[in-house]
Amino acid sequence: MKNQLRDSGADGVLMSGSGSAVFGIFCNPNQAEHAHSILKEEFGCLFLTQTIQDFSDFLPEDVLNYP
């Protein structure tokens, strides 16, 4: 899978310490989506995620402003 991620344009590819997970980092979101669609057919269980810039990107306002 690491080679397929590289071949799909990943800027970085790593395997977790125990080898239970492999992930690719893409600077180009379109390349990431394309790789995801191709590799999902071959490997099945894949997740396409996006790095957040700030906790406010996913936490509700009342949690962010909790005293």
N, C-alpha and C positions, 0 to 999 in steps of 0.2 A: 504494500500500500504506500510506503514511503516513496518509492520510485514513481508510482502513478501520480502522487500529489506533486512531486517535482516536475514530472512531465506535463502536468496540467497548469503549470505556471506559479506554483507556490513559491513565495520568497523565502520561506523557512519551513522545515519539516522536522518534527521531533517525535520520539516515542517516550511514553511515561517510563519511570524507573522500572516497574515490574513488567512492562510491555503490554499492559492491558488496554492502553489507549495510544493512538497515533493521531497527531494533528498537524495541519498545515496552516501557515499564516500567509494571507494574501493581502497585498496593498491595494489591489484592484478588485472591488466588489463583484464586477461582472465576471472576472476570471474565477472567483470563488464560487459564484452561482453555477457557472458552467462546469467546473470540476465536481461540484456536489451532484449535479444532475447525472453526470457520466458515472462517477464512482458509486453512487447509490445503487445503481443497477447491478454492479458487480459485487459490492460488499454488503449491501442491505442496510444495516443500522449506522447511519451517518447523521450528523447534526451540523447545520449551518448556523453559525452565531456571528454576532457583531460585538466588537469591543466598545465598551461605553466610555464616555469622557468624564462623566460625573454621576454620582449616586442619584441625582435628581432625574436622570434619564429613565430610571425604573422604579424609584420609591415614591409613594404617595406624599403629597405635600404635608399632611398631618404627621407623618412619621419623620420627615426631615426637620420639622419645626417642633418636635416633642421637647418639652423643657428639660 
